[in-house]
């Protein structure tokens, strides 16, 4: 075995973050406290302004993380982290406003047992979380490269990636309680302007990946159809489209994820 193979980590944890000063230290420590030299951690900071970058720099200076600072969308940040990683497997969606239970190795063991070679979408539900919780992506490095990585999207970047994995028959999903605490993102709904900004970004990215404004189980309302028509003229020409007919099944009004959920929470006897 050559020196490169010996030094290559098994897993790369790819993180994108911006202004998580209140949680960044505890979040990062909740990951670092349960990993060893089989792992590397790559953090892309989108030019934070709240002092959290300086906290990350402390970890970087002692070699605990690889830190990259670049103004970018979350999807672009995921891709930058991936391109600067070297692990055989990629772990993504581990945001720095989340606190993690010491169960990462358990999740990885279940991945290898029931979803090896595929992209696994592991949902972690938690009470009070924005959208019900967070989800984590685990996939072989080669598969992420074959799929073309993450696109330059602010939200729905992971949904768009898993759609491409599903198209190749390389997608599995399941639930696993990895989260101890998460950010409820009250700032997105605190004021009318905040709600409008969040809705604008959400609608923009939905249209860029070719999903209906009503998303999964709701038909588009008349108001949404009007917003859609306006955004197609005034907004979308300035952004790259990642729409793929496969991403959306018009008959069932659902994204095309044909496989049933896995049992990730193995029952202990």
C-alpha positions in Angstrom: 0.0 0.0 0.0 1.4 3.4 -1.0 1.7 6.4 1.3 -1.3 8.2 -0.3 -3.6 5.2 0.3 -2.4 5.0 3.9 -3.1 8.6 4.6 -6.4 8.8 2.8 -9.4 9.1 5.2 -12.4 6.7 4.9 -14.9 9.5 5.3 -15.0 13.2 4.5 -17.5 15.3 6.4 -18.4 18.3 4.1 -19.9 21.3 5.8 -21.3 24.6 4.5 -22.1 27.4 6.9 -22.8 31.1 7.4 -23.2 33.1 10.7 -23.8 30.3 13.2 -21.9 32.0 16.0 -24.1 30.9 18.9 -23.9 27.2 18.0 -20.8 26.7 15.8 -18.4 25.6 18.6 -20.8 23.2 20.3 -21.9 21.8 16.9 -18.4 21.2 15.6 -17.3 19.6 18.9 -20.3 17.3 18.8 -18.8 15.9 15.5 -15.1 16.0 16.4 -15.7 14.2 19.7 -16.9 11.1 18.0 -14.4 10.7 15.0 -10.8 9.8 14.6 -8.2 9.7 11.8 -10.6 7.7 9.6 -12.4 11.1 9.1 -11.6 14.5 7.8 -13.8 17.6 8.2 -14.0 20.3 5.5 -15.8 23.5 6.3 -16.7 26.1 3.7 -17.5 29.5 5.4 -19.5 31.9 3.2 -17.7 34.9 4.6 -19.5 35.0 8.0 -19.7 38.4 9.7 -20.7 37.4 13.3 -17.3 36.2 14.6 -18.0 32.6 13.9 -15.2 32.4 11.3 -12.7 33.3 14.0 -14.0 30.3 16.1 -13.6 28.0 13.1 -10.1 29.4 12.6 -9.2 28.1 16.1 -10.0 24.6 15.0 -8.3 25.0 11.7 -5.1 26.3 13.2 -4.6 23.1 15.3 -5.4 20.9 12.3 -8.8 19.6 13.3 -10.6 20.9 10.2 -9.8 22.1 6.7 -11.3 25.6 6.5 -12.1 27.4 3.2 -13.6 30.9 3.1 -15.6 31.8 0.0 -18.8 33.7 -0.6 -21.1 31.1 -2.2 -24.6 29.5 -2.2 -25.1 26.5 0.0 -25.0 24.2 -3.0 -21.8 25.7 -4.3 -20.3 25.4 -0.8 -21.1 21.7 -0.7 -19.4 21.3 -4.0 -16.3 23.3 -2.9 -16.1 21.1 0.2 -16.4 18.0 -1.9 -13.7 19.1 -4.3 -11.3 19.8 -1.4 -12.0 16.4 0.2 -10.3 13.1 -0.3 -12.3 10.5 1.6 -13.8 7.3 0.0 -17.2 8.3 1.3 -18.8 11.7 1.5 -21.0 12.8 4.5 -22.9 16.1 3.8 -25.7 18.3 5.2 -24.0 18.4 8.6 -24.8 22.1 9.3 -23.2 24.1 12.1 -26.5 25.2 13.6 -27.2 21.5 14.5 -25.9 19.5 17.6 -25.3 15.9 16.9 -25.8 12.8 19.1 -22.7 10.5 19.3 -24.3 8.1 16.8 -22.5 8.9 13.6 -20.6 5.6 13.5 -23.8 3.7 14.1 -25.4 5.4 11.2 -22.3 4.7 9.0 -22.5 1.0 10.0 -26.1 0.9 9.0 -25.3 2.6 5.7 -22.7 0.0 4.9 -25.1 -2.8 5.9 -28.2 -1.8 3.9 -27.2 1.0 1.3 -23.6 0.6 0.4 -22.7 2.0 -3.0 -25.8 4.2 -3.1 -26.7 7.7 -2.0 -28.4 7.5 1.3 -30.8 10.2 2.5 -31.1 9.8 6.3 -33.8 12.0 7.9 -33.5 13.0 11.5 -36.8 14.3 12.9 -36.8 16.5 15.9 -39.6 18.5 17.6 -39.7 22.2 16.9 -37.3 22.0 13.9 -37.9 24.1 10.8 -39.4 21.7 8.3 -39.5 18.9 10.9 -35.7 18.2 11.1 -32.6 17.7 9.0 -31.4 15.1 6.6 -27.9 13.8 5.9 -26.4 12.5 2.7 -23.9 9.6 2.6 -22.5 8.4 -0.7 -19.3 7.0 -2.2 -17.0 9.6 -3.6 -17.2 8.0 -7.1 -21.0 8.2 -7.1 -21.0 11.9 -6.2 -18.5 12.6 -9.0 -20.5 10.5 -11.5 -23.7 12.5 -10.6 -21.9 15.8 -11.2 -21.9 16.9 -7.6 -24.0 19.7 -6.1 -25.5 22.6 -8.2 -25.3 26.3 -7.4 -28.6 26.4 -5.4 -29.3 28.1 -2.1 -32.0 25.5 -1.1 -33.2 22.2 -2.5 -29.6 21.5 -3.5 -29.7 18.1 -1.8 -33.2 17.2 -3.2 -31.9 17.9 -6.7 -28.8 15.7 -6.2 -30.8 12.8 -4.8 -33.2 13.1 -7.8 -30.2 12.4 -10.1 -29.2 9.5 -7.9 -32.7 8.1 -8.1 -32.6 8.3 -11.9 -29.6 5.9 -11.9 -31.2 3.6 -9.4 -28.6 4.7 -6.8 -30.9 6.3 -4.2 -32.1 5.0 -0.8 -33.7 6.7 2.1 -34.6 6.1 5.8 -34.9 7.7 9.2 -32.2 7.8 11.9 -32.1 10.0 15.0 -28.8 11.7 14.7 -29.9 15.2 15.8 -29.8 16.3 19.5 -30.8 19.9 18.7 -31.3 22.0 15.7 -32.1 25.6 14.6 -35.8 26.4 14.3 -34.9 29.3 12.0 -37.2 31.8 13.5 -35.5 34.5 11.5 -37.2 33.2 8.3 -40.7 34.0 9.6 -40.1 36.7 12.3 -41.3 39.6 10.1 -43.3 40.1 7.0 -40.2 41.1 5.1 -38.3 38.0 6.3 -41.2 35.8 5.2 -41.3 37.5 1.8 -37.5 37.0 1.3 -37.7 33.3 2.3 -40.7 32.7 0.0 -38.8 34.4 -2.9 -35.7 32.2 -2.5 -37.9 29.1 -2.0 -40.0 29.8 -5.2 -36.9 30.7 -7.2 -35.0 27.5 -6.4 -38.2 25.4 -6.9 -38.5 26.7 -10.4 -34.8 26.3 -11.2 -35.0 22.6 -10.5 -38.3 22.2 -12.4 -40.7 21.4 -9.5 -44.2 22.9 -9.2 -44.8 25.8 -7.0 -47.1 23.7 -4.8 -44.3 21.2 -4.3 -45.2 17.6 -3.3 -48.8 17.2 -2.3 -50.4 20.5 -3.2 -51.5 21.7 -6.6 -50.5 25.1 -7.7 -52.9 27.8 -6.6 -53.9 30.6 -8.9 -51.7 33.0 -6.9 -48.7 30.6 -7.3 -49.3 30.3 -11.0 -49.2 34.1 -11.3 -46.0 34.3 -9.2 -44.5 31.6 -11.4 -45.3 33.4 -14.6 -43.8 36.7 -13.2 -40.6 35.0 -12.0 -40.1 33.2 -15.3 -39.9 36.6 -17.0 -38.2 38.8 -14.3 -36.0 36.4 -12.3 -35.2 33.0 -13.9 -33.4 34.5 -17.0 -30.6 35.6 -14.6 -30.1 32.2 -13.0 -29.0 28.8 -14.4 -31.7 26.2 -14.7 -31.3 22.7 -13.4 -34.7 21.5 -14.4 -35.0 17.8 -15.3 -38.3 16.2 -16.4 -37.4 13.1 -14.3 -37.4 15.1 -11.1 -41.2 15.5 -11.2 -43.9 13.0 -11.9 -46.9 15.1 -13.0 -49.4 12.2 -12.5 -48.6 11.6 -8.8 -47.6 15.2 -8.1 -44.5 13.8 -6.3 -40.7 13.8 -7.0 -39.7 10.4 -8.4 -38.3 8.5 -5.5 -39.4 5.0 -6.4 -37.9 3.1 -3.5 -39.4 2.5 -0.1 -37.7 3.6 3.1 -35.0 1.6 4.8 -35.0 0.5 8.4 -31.9 2.5 9.6 -32.8 2.3 13.3 -31.9 -1.4 13.7 -33.9 -3.0 16.4 -31.6 -4.3 19.2 -32.7 -7.6 20.7 
